Amino acid sequence: MTAEELANVIKEILEDKKAIDIEVIEISQKTILADYFVIASGTSVTHVKSLADEVSYQLKEKYQMLPKSVDGESTSRWVLLDYGDVVVHIFHPEDRAFYSLEKLWQASRQA
């Protein structure tokens, strides 16, 4: 599976679980960290955790993929799932507004 296909699979999983403001951002020309960021929000810390759990579960069950690392599960305000070429960021809305991650990378893309 290509990085683009994986990003789209993750987007579909998040859509099915009612994530809000889902964005897929190609970052391959700006960094070696990953090829894509998938950024989404949950409506509460419980929703953020359930979104992260569902992405992990679906990718493990359907594609035998495990994240290389997971950060932020203890607070579920910003959970990061690192799948190598695709990094998933799931935010609580307040934290997403504060960090403005997609604006940072989109501005970087235009520079």
N, C-alpha and C positions, 0 to 999 in steps of 0.2 A: 504494500500500500504506500502510495506517495504521501509526502507531507501535506499536500493540498487535499488529498482524499481524506486523510486522517482528520484534518481541521474541519472538513465538512461533516464527517461522521460525528465528531464531538458537538458541532453546532446543532445537528439534528437531535442528538441526545438531550442537549440543553433545552431546545425548543419543546420537545416532548414533555419535559418536566417543568415547563412554564417559567424558565429563566427569562429575565427581561433585558432589553438593550444588548443583544448579542452582537458582537463584532468580531470578524476575522480579519486580522491585519497581517499582511505579508511584510516581514522584516528582514528577509534574506539578503537584501542589498545593503543593509545598514549595520548588521552585526553577525557574528558567528555563533551567537548564543542559540539561535533557533531560526527556522524558516517562517514560522507563523506564531502569532499570539491569538488565542481565542479568549475574548474578554466578555464576561457576562455578569449580571447581578441577580441576587436572590432578594426576596422581599423581607427576609428576617435572617438572623443567624441560623435558625433551624433550617430554613430553606437553602441557605448557602451550603450548609453541611450536607443536606440531602442531595443537592446538585452535584457536589464533589463526589459523594459516595456513589451516585448513579453513573457518572462518567467512569469512575474506576471499575465499578462492577461490570458495566456493559463492555468495556474494552477488554477486560480480563475474560469474560465469558465468551464473547463472540470472536475475539481476535488474539486471545492469549497474550495480551499486552499489559504490562505492569508499569506504573510510573517509575522513573529513575529516582525521583524524590517527591515528597509531599511536604508542604509547609503551611502553617496557619490553621491546622485542624483544631488546635486546642481552643482557639477563640472563635473560629468560623466567621471572622470579619473580612478576611482576605485569604482565601485558600488558593495555593499554587500547586498545580499538578504538572510535573515536568516529564514529558514523553519524548525528550530529545529534540527532534525537529519541530515539535509543536508543544508550546507551553500554554497551559490553561490557567487563567486568572478568574476566580469567581469571588465577587465582592459583595459586601453589604453596601447598599446605596450610598450611605454617608461616606464610607471609606473610598468608594469609587470616585465620588465627587472630589474628595480631598486630594487623592493621588493623581487623578486625571491621566492615567497611564496611556490610554489611547490617544489623547491629545498630544502627549509628549512624543509618541512614536509617529503619529501622523504629521506633526510639525517637522520632525526629523526627516521624514520621507520627502517633504517638499523643499528642504534646504538644499 
